[in-house]
Amino acid sequence: MNDSTANTPNDPAGPWAIPVRRPLPGEDRPKGTTSFPRKVWNLLVAIKDGLALIFLLLFFVLLFGLLAGRPNAGLPVSEGALLIDLGGIVSEQPAEVDPFAALSGGAELKEIRVRDVVQALETAANDKRVTSVVLDLDRFLGGGQVSLAEIGTAIDKVRAKKKPVLAFATAYTTDSYQIAAHASEIWADGIGGVAIAGPGGSRLYYKGLMDRLGVTANIYRVGTFKSAVEPFLRNDQSPEAKEADLAYAGILWDNWLSDVKKARPAAKVDAFIADTAGAVKAAGNNLSKASIDAGLVDKLGSRMAFNTRVAEISGAYDDSKPWEYNAIPLENWVAANPPGQKGSAIAVVPVVGEIVDGEAPNGSAGGATIAQHILDAAADSGVKAIVLRVDSPGGSVLASEEIRQALLAAKAKKLPVVVSMANVAASGGYWISTPADRIFAEPETITGSIGVFGILPSFDQALAKIGVNADGIATTPLSGQPDVFGGINDEFNALAQASVEDIYNRFIGLVAKSRKQPINKIRTVAEGRVWAGGTARQIGLVDQFGGLPDALAAAAKFAKIDGDFHAKYFEDEPSEFSKMLASWSRGGEETAALPRGWFGIAAMNRQLAERRLVQDLSMMTAAGSIQASCLDCRAYLPATPRPGQGEAKGWLAALALLLR
């Protein structure tokens, strides 16, 4: 036997074994024999390629969102009906979208800028491409009364040009009807109608709950009528606060009635409001028929019937679908018709929302942010005057003073300053108005509330209830104060009250100097009392009635501008990313979620009122500074969450959410 084929002890396969040649260095390995390092490398390459593909897809999604979210200046039809869909609320300055809420699927109420609606209506009045105007109020949740009146005036300008204005809603409430009253045709669904509530209602008082929990609200305030802190001091409304509320609410209600009656002189408004239930019973328990009988509504019909009526006036988009009319969306029209830029520039600086310390996005007035806008306007060589557009219930005294100092710096450069008050300009909103050469307001404006307060809760009694006590040493009467766990002592309370009184005296001193009145006279109209614009003018807190156009004209006159002028807004523009988030979070799903009909809207208003509960408790636990704020004024503004508001900060706010 040949030795080369002989079986050996180390050859278990025997003589039939197939010899396997190992690859030499540099040769490729046979398939299926990839080394472990190469497998790891291939895995890393696959992960890299997958991530690159994901990021590429995200890029195109974001690009599509940006393009889809940006208003298109192109009109979908050559002529047709201007569609003003007010699904949400109207405001002076829509709040910045919260990216975390949007990306996590949280929906936000849509906010429509008032000046966009007014500008669209005014330009549509004289443009032949707009053959009618449609007001979709089916899911409208309201706005400030000044804003609603401005929109109504703009509608009147359209009607003065003999153009039809048609309004539709399943049901109308106080705010939506104030706008609809100016339409030439008011439509309601057969299962809807009109239900007017008017101003008023209750608010929560927490003193009983706080006593049971052992929480002490250490309140430092000045002003008999400074009712902002009453919910933490009382179980009910004080007679002084009730007197003030009835006074300005009555004026607002009278102005509402006057506006609606002027727009609908044939309607039986008083009788219907005085006994709505009786009118409905007389109509066979049919609210829509009762609304027709009272002349508040012109026609009943479904949305399809309403759309068909609009198509008869402005043409059908598709002849095979007569219920689809030629529509020009508000966003497209505004983008296609930007405001004019002729003549000299007058800066307009909006102050919208609660005045807070530091920087803040749109919808909340950060002291540093607003002050910088004013200083930017003052540094702009093309700006000839400044108009401060105020729609704020006030807030931090320090932030308000920061804004006032910026206005004084602008005046030092010989720039006239005019204040235009919108829906609310109270407390800190009035503080920042004091440097003005002239103050404009509307009869419906809520202003005044000249008073300040501070709140510091302490929890020594609450902790004692669960067997926890605080103890320690002190080297001075103010050591460790304010001690929220061991209790706030008399020395700190006296110091805090003195600080509040000092700031209050500064406040009324600023007002007296601004209004050129004796300080004793200002004291009689101060003390935190809230006034309607009409009364505020009578007592000298406001110079004259008028809106933003009137304030711009006055500013131009002060600046001695000959010829044309235009408004140049100094405010933060929402980023493209924010606009995209807005188009997502305020898109179709949110619109579909908004209520229709007066019962559904009433339920939604209840939810919005719950947001005020969280705002109240958050204010007590997170204020952090002396406040010149009018909390009562918030009841006359839409209860939409603004940046920094309505968040569950502090354990009391968290408790409120748990109670929900």
C-alpha positions in Angstrom: 0.0 0.0 0.0 1.2 3.4 -0.9 2.2 5.5 2.1 0.6 8.6 0.6 -2.9 7.2 0.9 -2.5 5.3 4.0 -4.9 6.0 6.9 -3.3 7.7 9.9 -4.5 8.3 13.4 -4.8 12.0 12.7 -7.0 11.5 9.6 -10.5 10.6 11.0 -12.1 10.8 7.5 -10.1 7.8 6.3 -8.9 7.3 2.8 -12.0 8.8 1.3 -11.5 12.3 2.8 -11.6 15.2 0.3 -8.6 17.5 0.8 -9.5 21.1 1.5 -7.1 23.8 0.3 -6.9 26.9 2.7 -6.9 30.3 0.9 -3.6 31.9 0.6 -3.1 35.4 1.9 -4.8 38.0 -0.3 -7.3 35.5 -1.8 -11.0 36.0 -1.4 -12.7 33.7 1.0 -15.3 31.3 -0.4 -19.0 32.3 0.1 -20.4 31.6 3.5 -17.0 31.9 5.2 -17.1 35.7 6.0 -15.0 36.6 9.0 -16.5 38.0 12.1 -14.9 41.5 11.7 -16.2 41.7 8.2 -19.7 40.8 9.4 -19.5 43.7 12.0 -18.2 46.0 9.3 -21.1 45.0 6.9 -23.6 45.6 9.8 -22.2 49.1 10.5 -22.4 49.9 6.8 -26.0 48.7 6.6 -26.9 50.9 9.7 -25.2 53.9 8.1 -27.1 53.4 4.8 -30.4 53.0 6.7 -29.9 56.1 8.8 -28.9 58.1 5.6 -32.2 56.9 4.0 -34.2 57.8 7.1 -32.7 61.3 7.2 -33.3 61.8 3.5 -36.9 60.8 3.9 -37.2 63.2 6.9 -35.7 66.0 4.8 -38.3 65.6 2.1 -41.1 65.3 4.6 -39.9 68.6 6.2 -39.5 70.2 2.8 -43.0 69.2 1.9 -44.3 70.5 5.2 -42.6 73.8 4.7 -44.0 74.2 1.2 -47.5 73.1 2.3 -47.5 75.2 5.4 -46.5 78.4 3.6 -49.4 80.5 2.3 -49.7 80.4 -1.4 -49.9 83.8 -3.1 -51.5 82.1 -6.1 -55.3 82.1 -6.2 -57.1 78.9 -6.9 -59.7 80.6 -9.1 -59.6 83.8 -11.2 -62.7 85.1 -9.3 -65.0 83.8 -6.6 -66.0 84.0 -3.0 -63.4 85.1 -0.4 -63.7 82.3 2.2 -62.9 83.5 5.8 -62.9 80.3 7.9 -62.8 81.3 11.5 -62.4 77.8 13.0 -60.8 78.7 16.3 -60.2 82.1 17.8 -59.1 85.5 16.5 -56.3 87.3 18.3 -53.9 90.3 17.9 -50.9 88.0 17.6 -51.2 84.2 17.3 -49.0 82.4 19.8 -45.9 80.4 18.7 -46.6 76.7 18.3 -45.1 74.6 21.1 -42.9 72.2 19.1 -42.9 69.5 21.8 -46.7 69.5 22.0 -47.0 69.4 18.2 -44.5 66.6 17.7 -46.0 64.6 20.5 -49.4 64.8 18.9 -50.9 67.6 21.0 -53.4 69.7 19.2 -53.7 73.5 19.6 -56.5 75.9 18.9 -56.1 77.7 15.6 -55.5 81.4 16.0 -56.4 83.8 13.2 -54.7 87.2 13.2 -57.2 90.0 13.4 -55.4 92.3 11.1 -55.2 89.6 8.4 -59.0 89.3 8.4 -59.5 93.1 8.4 -57.0 93.6 5.6 -58.5 90.8 3.5 -62.0 92.3 3.8 -60.9 95.8 3.0 -58.9 94.8 -0.1 -61.7 92.5 -1.2 -64.2 95.3 -1.1 -62.5 97.0 -4.0 -61.3 94.0 -6.0 -63.4 92.7 -8.8 -62.0 89.2 -8.4 -64.0 88.8 -5.1 -67.6 88.5 -6.0 -68.9 87.6 -2.5 -67.6 86.9 1.0 -68.3 83.8 3.0 -68.0 83.9 6.8 -67.6 80.3 8.1 -68.4 80.6 11.8 -69.3 77.0 12.4 -66.4 76.3 14.7 -65.7 79.9 15.9 -64.8 80.1 19.6 -64.5 83.8 19.9 -62.2 86.8 20.5 -62.0 90.1 22.3 -64.9 92.5 21.7 -62.7 95.1 20.1 -61.4 92.6 17.6 -64.9 91.4 16.8 -66.1 95.1 16.3 -63.1 95.7 13.9 -64.1 92.7 11.8 -67.7 93.9 11.7 -66.6 97.3 10.5 -64.6 95.7 7.7 -67.6 93.6 6.7 -69.6 96.8 6.4 -67.1 98.2 3.9 -67.6 95.1 1.7 -71.4 95.5 1.9 -71.1 99.2 1.1 -69.7 98.1 -2.3 -72.8 96.0 -2.9 -71.1 92.7 -2.5 -73.0 89.9 -0.8 -71.6 88.7 2.6 -73.0 85.3 3.7 -72.5 83.8 7.1 -73.0 80.1 8.1 -72.9 78.3 11.4 -74.7 75.4 12.9 -75.4 77.6 15.8 -74.4 81.2 16.8 -73.2 82.3 20.2 -72.5 85.8 21.6 -69.1 86.3 19.8 -70.0 84.6 16.5 -73.3 86.4 16.2 -71.6 89.8 16.6 -69.7 89.1 13.4 -72.6 87.4 11.6 -74.9 90.3 12.3 -73.0 92.4 9.7 -73.6 89.8 6.9 -76.3 90.3 4.2 -77.5 86.7 4.7 -77.2 84.7 7.9 -77.7 81.0 7.6 -78.1 78.5 10.4 -78.4 74.7 10.3 -81.9 73.4 10.9 -80.8 71.8 14.1 -79.0 75.0 15.3 -80.0 78.6 15.9 -78.9 81.5 18.0 -78.2 81.4 21.8 -76.9 84.7 23.2 -75.4 84.6 26.7 -73.7 87.9 27.2 -70.9 88.8 29.5 -70.8 87.4 33.0 -70.3 84.2 34.9 -68.6 82.8 38.0 -65.0 82.2 38.9 -63.4 79.9 41.4 -62.4 80.9 45.0 -59.9 78.7 46.7 -59.8 80.0 50.3 -61.9 77.1 51.7 -59.7 74.5 50.0 -56.5 76.2 51.0 -57.7 76.2 54.7 -58.5 72.5 54.5 -55.1 71.8 53.0 -53.3 74.1 55.5 -51.9 76.3 52.7 -51.4 80.0 53.7 -51.5 82.5 50.9 -49.4 85.5 52.0 -50.9 88.3 50.0 -49.4 91.8 49.6 -51.6 94.2 47.7 -52.7 97.8 47.4 -56.1 98.8 46.1 -59.7 98.3 47.3 -60.6 96.9 43.9 -57.5 94.8 43.3 -59.6 91.6 43.1 -57.0 89.6 41.3 -56.0 88.0 44.6 -59.5 87.6 46.1 -59.7 83.9 45.0 -56.9 83.2 47.5 -58.3 85.4 50.3 -62.1 84.8 50.2 -64.7 82.2 49.4 -66.8 84.7 47.4 -66.5 88.0 45.5 -66.2 91.1 47.5 -68.9 93.8 47.1 -66.3 96.2 45.7 -65.2 93.8 43.1 -68.8 92.9 42.1 -69.6 96.6 41.8 -66.6 97.2 39.4 -67.4 94.0 37.4 -71.0 95.0 36.9 -70.0 98.5 35.8 -67.7 97.6 33.0 -69.5 94.4 32.0 -72.7 96.4 31.6 -70.9 98.9 29.3 -69.5 96.1 27.2 -72.9 94.5 26.9 -74.6 97.8 25.9 -71.9 98.2 23.2 -72.6 94.7 22.0 -76.3 95.3 21.8 -75.7 98.6 20.0 -73.5 97.0 17.4 -75.9 94.2 16.7 -79.0 96.3 16.6 -77.3 98.8 14.2 -76.3 95.9 11.9 -79.7 94.1 12.2 -82.3 96.9 12.9 -85.3 94.6 12.1 -84.3 91.8 14.5 -86.2 91.5 17.8 -82.9 91.2 19.7 -84.1 92.5 23.1 -87.2 90.3 23.3 -85.3 87.2 22.1 -82.5 87.6 24.7 -84.9 88.5 27.5 -86.8 85.2 27.1 -85.0 82.8 24.8 -86.6 79.8 26.5 -90.1 81.3 25.9 -89.3 82.1 22.3 -88.1 78.5 21.7 -91.2 77.1 23.4 -93.5 79.2 21.3 -91.7 77.9 18.2 -92.4 74.3 19.2 -89.1 73.8 21.1 -87.3 74.6 17.8 -84.4 77.0 18.4 -83.7 77.5 14.7 -87.3 78.4 14.0 -87.3 80.8 17.0 -84.2 82.4 15.6 -86.0 82.9 12.2 -89.1 84.3 13.9 -87.0 86.8 15.8 -85.3 87.9 12.6 -81.9 86.9 13.9 -81.4 84.4 11.1 -82.4 84.8 7.4 -82.4 81.2 6.2 -82.1 77.6 7.5 -80.3 74.9 5.6 -77.4 72.5 5.6 -73.9 73.4 4.7 -74.5 71.8 1.3 -77.5 74.1 0.7 -75.5 77.1 1.9 -72.6 76.2 -0.5 -75.1 75.8 -3.4 -76.4 79.3 -2.6 -72.8 80.7 -2.7 -72.2 78.9 -6.0 -75.3 80.7 -7.5 -73.6 84.0 -6.7 -69.9 83.3 -7.3 -70.0 80.3 -9.6 -69.5 76.6 -9.2 -66.0 75.2 -9.2 -67.3 72.1 -10.9 -70.5 72.2 -12.9 -71.2 68.6 -12.0 -71.0 69.5 -8.3 -73.2 72.6 -7.8 -72.5 72.6 -4.1 -68.8 73.4 -4.6 -68.3 77.1 -5.2 -65.3 79.1 -6.4 -63.5 79.7 -3.2 -60.5 82.0 -2.4 -59.1 80.9 1.0 -58.2 83.7 3.4 -54.5 82.6 3.5 -54.1 82.8 -0.2 -55.8 86.2 -0.4 -53.6 87.7 2.3 -50.4 86.3 0.7 -51.5 87.8 -2.7 -52.4 91.2 -1.2 -49.7 92.3 1.2 -50.0 95.7 2.9 -48.8 98.7 1.0 -45.4 100.1 1.8 -45.8 103.7 0.5 -44.4 106.7 2.2 -42.8 107.0 5.6 -42.6 104.1 8.1 -44.3 104.2 11.4 -43.2 101.4 13.7 -45.9 99.2 15.3 -44.8 97.1 18.3 -47.4 94.6 19.5 -47.6 93.8 23.2 -49.9 90.8 23.3 -50.5 88.5 26.2 -49.2 88.4 29.7 -46.2 90.6 30.4 -43.4 88.3 31.7 -39.8 88.7 32.6 -37.0 88.0 30.1 -37.6 86.9 26.5 -40.8 85.2 25.3 -42.2 84.0 21.9 -45.2 85.5 20.2 -48.4 85.4 22.2 -46.6 86.3 25.4 -45.0 89.7 26.0 -41.5 89.2 27.3 -40.1 92.4 28.8 -36.7 91.9 27.2 -38.2 90.9 23.8 -40.6 93.9 23.6 -38.0 96.3 24.8 -35.6 95.2 22.1 -38.3 95.6 19.4 -38.8 99.2 20.6 -35.1 99.9 20.6 -34.7 98.3 17.1 -37.5 100.6 15.9 -35.8 103.6 17.5 -32.5 102.7 15.8 -34.1 102.4 12.4 -33.5 105.6 10.5 -36.6 105.1 8.4 -38.9 105.0 11.3 -40.6 108.4 12.1 -42.8 107.4 15.1 -43.8 104.4 17.2 -47.2 103.0 17.9 -47.5 100.5 20.8 -50.4 98.2 20.1 -51.4 96.8 23.6 -53.6 93.8 24.1 -52.4 92.6 27.6 -53.9 92.1 31.1 -50.5 93.1 32.5 -48.0 91.0 34.5 -44.6 91.5 35.9 -43.9 95.0 37.2 -40.2 94.6 36.4 -40.9 93.6 32.8 -43.4 96.4 32.4 -40.8 98.9 33.6 -38.3 97.5 31.2 -40.7 98.2 28.3 -41.4 101.7 29.6 -37.7 102.5 29.8 -37.3 101.4 26.2 -40.1 103.8 25.2 -38.4 106.6 27.1 -35.2 105.9 25.2 -37.2 106.2 21.9 -38.7 109.5 23.0 -35.2 110.8 23.9 -34.5 110.4 20.2 -37.5 112.7 19.4 -39.7 109.9 18.2 -43.4 110.4 19.0 -45.0 107.5 20.9 -48.7 106.7 20.5 -50.5 103.9 22.3 -53.3 101.9 20.6 -55.3 99.8 23.1 -57.0 96.7 21.7 -59.2 94.4 23.8 -57.4 94.8 27.1 -54.7 97.2 28.3 -54.9 96.9 32.1 -52.5 96.9 35.0 -49.0 96.4 33.5 -50.7 97.1 30.1 -51.5 100.5 31.4 -48.1 100.9 33.1 -46.3 100.6 29.7 -48.8 103.1 28.2 -47.8 106.0 30.4 -45.0 107.4 28.2 -47.4 107.9 25.3 -48.0 111.3 23.7 -51.6 110.1 23.1 -53.6 107.1 24.1 -56.3 105.6 21.8 -58.8 103.1 23.0 -62.2 101.7 21.9 -65.4 102.0 24.0 -65.1 98.2 24.4 -61.5 98.3 25.6 -60.9 97.1 29.2 -58.2 99.2 30.9 -57.2 100.7 34.2 -56.6 98.2 37.0 -54.0 100.5 38.5 -52.8 98.4 41.4 -50.1 95.8 42.3 -49.9 92.7 44.3 -47.5 89.9 45.3 -48.3 86.3 46.4 -46.1 83.9 48.4 -47.7 80.6 49.6 -46.4 78.9 52.7 -47.0 75.3 53.7 -46.1 75.1 57.4 -49.7 74.2 58.4 -50.0 71.7 55.6 -46.8 70.0 56.6 -47.9 69.9 60.3 -51.0 68.0 59.2 -48.8 65.1 58.1 -46.4 65.3 61.0 -43.6 67.3 59.3 -42.2 70.4 61.1 -39.4 72.9 60.2 -36.9 74.3 62.6 -33.6 76.0 62.5 -31.6 79.1 63.6 -31.6 82.7 62.6 -29.0 85.4 62.9 -31.2 88.3 61.7 -35.0 88.8 61.6 -34.8 88.0 57.8 -32.6 84.9 58.0 -34.1 82.2 55.8 -37.1 84.3 54.8 -39.4 83.8 53.1 -39.6 80.4 54.8 -42.3 78.6 52.9 -41.9 75.5 55.1 -41.5 77.0 58.5 -43.8 80.0 58.0 -43.2 83.6 56.9 -42.6 85.9 59.8 -43.9 89.4 60.5 -40.7 91.2 59.6 -40.7 89.8 56.1 -44.5 90.4 55.7 -43.9 94.1 56.6 -41.0 94.4 54.2 -43.0 92.8 51.3 -46.0 95.0 52.0 -43.8 98.1 52.0 -42.3 97.1 48.7 -45.8 96.6 47.1 -46.9 100.0 48.5 -43.8 101.7 47.2 -44.4 100.3 43.7 -48.0 101.2 43.8 -47.1 104.8 44.6 -44.6 104.8 41.7 -47.5 103.5 39.5 -49.9 106.2 40.4 -47.1 108.8 40.1 -46.4 107.7 36.6 -50.1 107.9 35.7 -50.5 111.3 37.3 -47.4 112.7 35.4 -48.6 111.1 32.1 -52.2 112.3 32.4 -51.2 115.7 33.8 -53.5 115.3 36.7 -53.1 115.7 40.5 -52.0 112.5 42.2 -55.0 112.7 44.6 -57.4 112.6 41.6 -55.6 109.5 40.2 -55.9 107.8 43.5 -59.7 108.0 43.2 -59.7 106.1 39.8 -56.9 103.7 40.8 -56.9 101.2 43.6 -57.0 98.4 41.0 -60.4 99.2 39.6 -61.1 98.1 36.1 -62.8 100.5 33.6 -64.4 100.1 30.2 -62.9 102.3 27.5 -65.8 104.7 27.4 -65.6 105.4 31.1 -61.8 105.5 31.0 -62.0 108.4 28.5 -64.4 110.3 30.7 -62.1 110.0 33.7 -59.0 111.0 31.7 -57.2 107.6 31.5 -57.7 107.6 27.7 -57.4 110.5 25.3 -59.8 109.6 22.5 -61.6 106.7 20.8 -60.1 105.1 17.8 -58.4 102.0 16.5 -55.0 101.3 15.1 -55.5 103.3 11.9 -56.4 106.4 14.0 -53.3 105.9 16.2 -51.1 105.6 13.1 -52.6 108.9 11.7 -52.0 110.6 15.0 -48.4 109.3 15.1 -47.9 110.7 11.5 -49.2 114.0 12.6 -46.9 114.2 15.6 -44.0 113.2 13.4 -45.0 115.9 10.9 -45.2 113.4 8.0 -46.4 115.0 4.8 -47.9 112.5 2.4 -48.3 108.7 2.7 -47.2 106.5 5.6 -47.4 102.8 6.4 -47.1 100.5 9.4 -43.9 98.6 9.8 -44.3 95.9 12.4 -41.5 95.1 14.8 -42.2 91.6 16.1 -40.7 88.1 15.8 -41.8 86.3 12.7 -42.6 82.6 13.3 -39.9 80.4 11.9 -40.6 78.2 8.9 -40.4 75.2 11.2 -43.0 76.7 13.5 -45.3 77.4 10.5 -45.0 73.8 9.5 -45.8 72.6 13.0 -48.8 74.9 12.9 -50.1 73.4 9.7 -49.7 70.0 11.3 -51.1 70.6 14.8 -53.8 72.9 13.7 -54.8 70.9 10.6 -57.8 68.9 9.7 -57.9 66.6 12.8 -58.0 69.6 15.1 -60.6 71.4 13.0 -62.7 68.2 13.1 -62.4 68.1 16.9 -63.7 71.5 17.4 -67.4 71.6 18.4 -70.4 72.6 16.3 -73.6 73.8 17.7 -74.2 75.9 20.7 -74.2 73.0 23.2 -70.9 71.7 21.9 -69.4 75.2 22.0 -70.7 75.7 25.6 -68.9 72.4 26.5 -65.7 73.7 24.9 -66.0 76.9 26.8 -66.2 74.9 30.0 -62.9 73.2 29.0 -61.4 76.6 28.3 -62.5 77.8 31.8 -60.6 74.9 33.3 -57.5 76.3 31.7 -58.1 79.5 33.7 -58.2 77.3 36.8 -54.7 76.0 36.0 -53.6 79.6 35.2 -54.9 80.8 38.6 -53.0 78.2 40.6 -49.9 78.4 38.5 -49.9 82.2 39.0 -49.9 81.7 42.8 -47.1 79.1 42.8 -44.9 80.5 40.1 -45.4 84.3 40.1 -41.9 85.1 41.5 -42.2 88.9 41.3 -44.6 91.7 42.2 -47.4 91.7 39.7 -49.4 94.5 38.0 -51.9 92.1 36.5 -55.7 92.0 35.9 -56.8 88.4 36.2 -60.5 89.4 35.9 -59.7 90.8 32.5 -58.8 87.4 31.2 -62.5 86.5 31.3 -63.0 88.9 28.3 -60.3 87.3 26.2 -60.2 83.8 24.6 -58.9 81.3 27.1 -56.3 79.9 24.8 -53.0 78.7 26.3 -50.3 81.3 25.7 -46.6 80.6 26.0 -45.7 80.1 29.6 -49.4 80.1 30.7 -51.7 77.3 31.7 -48.9 74.9 32.6 -49.1 72.7 35.7 -46.3 74.3 37.7 -46.3 73.7 41.4 -48.1 71.1 43.5 -51.4 73.1 43.7 -51.6 73.3 39.9 -50.9 69.6 39.7 -53.7 69.1 42.2 -56.0 71.0 39.9 -55.2 68.7 37.0 -55.8 65.7 39.2 -59.2 67.1 40.2 -60.1 67.2 36.6 
